[in-house]
Amino acid sequence: MSAEKIIEEFKKRFNPQAAKDVSATFMFSVKGDSGAKQWLTKINNGTCEFIEVNGGQPAVQPDCTISVNADDLEMIMSGRMSAMTAALSGVLSIDGELGLAMQLVPIFFGQQASLF
């Protein structure tokens, strides 16, 4: 799955109710067949905005950066690998507050609480 398709899947999965008390900015860095792509993701009290970053530094510093290969992220999203396993094995990298990354589980993964 391409990085773009994964971000589209995140948009579909977004649960505004789970994000109603969250205000944070994330950077998703997804490496795929077409190279690395980055999206600044702003979650603010039930809203979510994905902004593709085309090289350089984003206008806003993220609170948490998540870096992962597109194939590995697809495995996490499908429930075939937990994000905790991915993080502990070095497949998924979290730079910043781990607590913020954990808040993404109910926002994008609903009942897949075992991800972290």
Secondary structure, 3 states (H helix, E strand, C coil): CCHHHHHHHHHHHCCCCCCCCCEEEEEEEEEECCEEEEEEEEEECCEEEEEEECCCCCCCCCCEEEEEEHHHHHHHHHCCCCHHHHHHCCCEEEEECHHHHHHHHHHHHCCCHHHC
